[in-house]
Amino acid sequence: MAVASKKPAATLVAVAALVAVAGFLAGPAAATGKTGQVTVFWGRNKAEGTLREACDTGTYTIVVISFLSVFGHGHGKPPTLDLSGHPIAGIGDDIKHCQSKNIMVFLSIGGFGDQYSLPSAKAATDLADYLWYAYFPAPTPRPAGVHRPFGDAYVDGLDFFIERGPPEYYDVLAARLWSYNKQFRARTPVQLSATPRCAFPDRRVQRVLATGLVTRVNVRFYGDAHCAAYWQQEWDKWTAAFPDSTIYFGLPASDQTVGYVHPKNLYYGVVPVVQKAANYGGIMIWDRYADKQTNYSSYAIQWA
């Protein structure tokens, strides 16, 4: 399921090529910020294969299940996953399989639909509590009406992919969910990430980022002609604004999406620039379906 207009990002490719000529011909080998981290979004096309298959490629270090796209708010409809036809049965075992390979699995809320919002602080708190008991290692007994779609498997974190609706109360949700970490001494079962648009700032996630609780930020440098032309300036804004978070450079795996960067230009033009940031985290790829067609991650994992 493509999310951006279907035309190549010639501007970004051209800019990347110019950067290469301008002095980065030494390539990423000379950079000091290599992390080897590649994040991918899974769940937007049934033809992408299973979660287990994604983790078995050996090219991802974080897989984000997308999306929990209906929040419910007690109107007779519980929070609902939209996984594009993937059967829920078996995903729990796949999550455990991924984690056994030291691949973290996050759950992303929001997406491109219009059936979610947080109308009040109570709605945010209620959703946080539901997520804790339904998807994280919450103790039993669970509140009435809470079902665990993935059985006894649990995700490692929650991602905020907010494309619709007002920005209010996502900070309340984040703080409430993060507070459950206090129950654990040796580990942090709830980690938080956000996946904003690249034009800084993204008002829909601005409040949740302001909490200081988001440890990973996947900035989407695609689907936006402005960012195709001025990606370095936007990257500098994001890395400067959140020095305590790791910032991932988000790219499409499909060459039909605005913002696509040819692997050669990724190597010579983009990677040497982004890895200069002290809080560079790695590369984020949209999405598993496109990557299965192009094998883009096989390049990214070598240079991230």
N, C-alpha and C positions, 0 to 999 in steps of 0.2 A: 504494500500500500504506500504509494508515493505521497509525500507531504508537501512538495514544492513544485513550482512550475517546471514543465518538462523542456528545458533548453539548457545547453551547456553554459557554464560560467566562464566565458572566454576571458573576461576581465581579470578574474582571480588567477586563472592559469597564466595569463600574460604577465601579471604583476609578479607572480612567483618565479617565472622564468627570468625576469629582469633582476630580481633579487639574487638569483643564482649567478648571473653574469657579474653582478656588482661585487662579488667577493666571497661567496659562500661555497665555492667550488670544492673546498675541503670536505664539505658534507658533514653529516651528523657525527662522524668519528671524532671531530674536533670539539663537539659540544660537550658540556659537562653535566647537562640536565637529563640525560637519558634515564627513563624509569622502567621501560618495558611493559607499561600498563596500557591495555586496550579494552575499552568498554564497548559493548554492543547492545542495541535494543532488540529484544525478541518478543514475538507475539502479535505481529501485525499482518501476517500472511501465513495461512496454513501450509502453503507449499515450501516454507522455509525449513521444514523438518522439526524434529523434537528439540526440546531444551537439552536433553542429553547429547544429541548429535552436535549441537552447537558447542557444548563444552568439550566434546571429544576432538574438535578441530585442533586444539592446542594453540589457537590464535587469540583467545580472549582471556582476560583476567577478571573481568566483571561482566555479568550478563544481567540486563535489566528487563524484567517481565513487564510488558505494557499491554493494556492499562487497566487499572481499576477506575472505571469511567462514570459510574453512577454512585453518588454518595448517599442517597436515600433519605436521610433526615427523619426517619420514623414515619413516613407517609405510606406505610404499607409495602414499601419496597426497600429491601436491605441494600447496602453497598454491593455493587455488582462488577465482576470482571468481564472485560471484553477482550478475548484472546483470538479473535478472528477465526473461530471454528476449531481451534485446538481443543481436544478433549481434556477436561480437567483431570480425569483419572490418569494417574501415572506421573503427573507433574511433581508431586511430592517426592517420589522416588528419584526423579531426575534432579531435583534440587539437591538432595543428599549426595547424589553422584557427582554433581558439579562441585559441591563443597569438599568432597573427598579429594578432589584434585586441586584444592586451594583456590578455587574460583568462587568469588563472592556472588551472591544472587540478591538483587534488589527488586522491589516492587514499585512501579511508578504509578502515581495517581494523576488523574486529569486526562490529557490527550486532546484529540481534535473534535470530540463531540460537544454537545451543549447541554448535557444532563448532569452537570455538577456545578456546585458553588457552595460557599459557606455563608449562610445568611446571618449567622450570629456566633458569638463566642461559645455559646452552649453547643451549637451544631459542630463547631470545630473540636471541642472537648469530647463530645459523643463519638465523633468519627475517629479521633485518636484512640479512645478506649476500645472501640470496635476493632481497629487495626491491630492493636496490641494483642488482644485475645484471639483474633482470627489468623494472624500471620506471623507473630513473633513468639518467642519462648515464654509465654505467659504461664503462670502456675494455674493449676485447677483448684476449685471448679470455675468454669467459665460462666459468665452471665447468661441468663436465659435468652435464647434466640440467636446466639453467636455460633456460627458454624465455621469449622476450619476446612476450607477448600482443599488444602494441601496436606490434610491429615496431621501427623505429628512432625512433619517437616516445617521449618521456619526460614524466613528470609533474613538476610543480613542487614537490610536497610530499606529505607523508604526514599523514593525520588519524587520531587515536585516538578511535574511537566504541565504547567498551567497555561493553557492557550485560550481559555474562555472565561467569561465572567469577571466580577470585581475581584480586586486583590486582597480584600479584607479577610482577616482571621486565620490565614495560613500560618502566621507566626504563632498564634495560639495553639494550633494543631501541633506544630513542631515542638513547642515548649512542653506541651502535655506528653507527647510521645517520648520525647527525650528524658522526661522525668522518671520514666520507668527504669532507666539505666541505674538509678540509685539502689535498686534492689539487688544489684550484682556487684561484686567486688573485683573479681579477676578479669572481667571482660565487659565489653560494651555491646550488648545485643542489638541496640537500635542505633544505626548510623544513618545520617541524613545526607541526601544529595539534591541538587536542583539542576534543571536543564533549561536554561533561559534562551531566548533569542539573542543573537549576537549584538544587536544595537544596544549600547549601554545608556541608561539602565533599562532593564525589563521590568516595567511597573508591576506586572502580575506576580513576580516572585521577589520583588524588592523588599517587602516586609519580612518574609521568611529568611532571606539572606541577612537582613539586619540583625537577626537574633544572635548571630555568631555561632550557631549550632550546626550549620551546614558545612561538612568537611570536604565535600567534592562538588565542583560546579562544572557541568558539561555544557560549554557554550556552543550553540549551534551556528557555526559559520557556513550556513547554507540556506537556500530559500530566500535570500535577501540580496538584491543587487548592490545595495549600499555596502554591505559587508564584503561582497566580492571585490569591491574596489578599494575599500579602506580597512581591510582585515587587521593589518598591523596596529593601526591606531586603536581599534576596538579591543584587540587582544591586550594591549598595554593598559587600557582602562580597567578591564576585568581583573587582571593580575594585580594592579595597584590597589584596587578597591577592596580586595579580599585577600590580604597577605597571609592570613592564617588558614585559608582553604587551599586545596590543590585544584588547579584549573586545568580542565581537559579541552583540547581543541577538537570540536565536533565537525565531522566531515561526512558527506554522503558516499556510499559505496557505488551508487549508480551514476554513470556519466551523463544521464539524462536530467540530472537535478542541478539547479543553480547552486554554485559553490563547489562543484566537483573539481578536484585537483588530481591531475595525472600523477601516478606514482613517482615518476622522475622529478616532477616539480615539487611533490611533497618532500622528497629526499633533499633536493638541492635548495629549494626556495622557502619552504615553510618550517620544516623541522629545526634547522639551525637557528631560526628566529625565535620560535616559541620556547625552545629549550634554554634560552638565556634567562628566562624568568625563574627566580628562586622557587616559586610555588607552582611551576609547571607540573602537571600530574600525569599526562599521557594523551592518548588520542581516543576520541569517542567516534564510533561508526554508526550511522543510520543507513540501513538496519540489517538484521540478519538475512532477510530474504534477498535484498540486493547484493549483500556480500557473498551469499551462496552462488550468485550468478557470476560475479566478477573476481572473487577471491582477493578483494582489496586488503583484507586484514592480514594476508600472508606477507604483504609488504610492510604494513603498519607495525606489526609486532616486531619486526627486525629493527625498526628505527625509532620507535616510540620512546 
